[in-house]
Amino acid sequence: MTAVAALEAGRRIAESLMLDTCTIGILGDPVTDPVTDVVTTPLDPLFTGRAKVQTWEAQESNPEAGGATMTVQRYAVHIPVGSYAPKVGHVVEITAAALDPHLAGRRYRIVALLHKTMATAYRLGVEEVSGG
C-alpha cells in the first residue's frame, strides 16, 4: 500500500469516528431578548459539518478577571481534512452529539492549529471557558 493510499484509508476511518456535528464561526454582538432579558451571543457560521471532541490529561487553569474566577479547559476538536480553513479565534459550537447529550450546545474557542503533513483529521486545539 502506498503512503497516499494509507493516508486516504486513515482519513476515512477518522471521519467515520466523527459522530457529532459542529458549526464554526465568528461570534457576533450580544443580543438581549426584550421579553426574558436573556443575553445570547450569536455565531456567524463559516463551516458546518462533522466533528469529534477529544480531551486528554486535564490542563485546566483558573484565571481571575474583573473579580470573577473562570475555569479554562483544553480540548481538541477534530474535523475532516480540507473541509474548512480554521483560524485561531474562531468558535466551534457542537450542534448535535451522538453519544453525549451534554455535549451539544458547548462552545470552544480555537487557540491552536495543529497541522501536519499526513494528518487524518484537522485537530484543532480549543478551550472551553466557563465562568462563575
N, C-alpha and C positions, 0 to 999 in steps of 0.2 A: 504494500500500500504506500502511495506517495505521501509526502508531508501535507500536500494540499488536500488530498482525499481524507487523510486522517483528521485534519482541521475541520473540514466540512462535516464529517461524521460527529466530531466533538461538538460543533455548533448545533447540530440537530438535537443531540442529546441535551445540551444545556438549555435550549429553547423548550424542549419537552418538559423541563422541570420548572419553567416559568408559568406557574398556575394562576398568578394574580394579574390584575390589570392596574395600570397606573396612568396618570396624566402628569406630564412635566411641563412647567411653565414659569411665568413670572408673576409674582404677587402684585395685585392691583391695589388701589387705595381702599382702606377700610370703609365699610358701609354699615350704617346703623339702621336697623329696622325701626320705622317710626311707631309701630304698634307695641313691639316687645322690648325695644331698646337693646336688643342683642346686636353686638358688633361682629361682623364677619369680614374676612379678607378674601375676595375672590381670586381665583387663579386663572390668569390669561393663558390658555393652553397653547403649547408648541408641539407636543407629541402626546399621543395616546396609544398604548399598546401593552404587550405582555411584560411581566416583571416578576422578580423574586426578591424578597427581602431576606438578608442574612445578617447575622451578627457573629462575633467571635468573643474572645475574652472581654469582659466588661472594661471599658475605658472611660467611664463617666467622670464628669467633673461637676463641681457645684459653684460656679461663679456668682458673684453678687453684683447687682446693678440697680441703681435707683432705690436702694433699700430692700430689694427683693432678692431671694436666692432662687436660682434656677438649676435644674439638673440637665446636663447635656450628655447624651449617649451616642456613641459612634456605631454606625451600621454600614452595610453595603447594599445597594440596590442593583440588581443585575437586569440589564435589558439586552435585546438582540444586537449583535454587532452590526453596525451600519444603519441601524433603524433611525437614528437621531444623533445630531451633533451636540452633546450636552456641554454646558458651561458651568463653571463654578458660580454659585449664587442662584442658579435656577432651583425651583422647588418641585419635589416629587410628592404627589398625593396618591396614596393607594385607594383606588376607587372600588375594587372588588377583590376579595381574598377567598380563595377556595377552601383553605383548611384552617383558618384562624379568624373567627368572627370579630375579634377585637383589633384586627389589623386594618380593615377598611376605614378610611377617613383620616388615617395618620398622615402627617406631612413631615418631610425630611428636606433639609437644605443641602444641596450638593456642595461639598467642600474639597473634593479631590477627584481628579480624572485619572483613573488607573489603566491607561492604555498600554498595550504590549503587542509585539509582533504577531504572536499566534494565539490571540485571545479567542476563547469560545463564547465569551459574553463581554459586554461592557460592564465592568464592575465599578460602580460609582461610589466613592466614599461620601457618606452623608451623615448628618447629625440630626437627631430629633431633639427639639428643645421643648421642655415643659416648664412652666413657671409656677410659682407659689405666691 
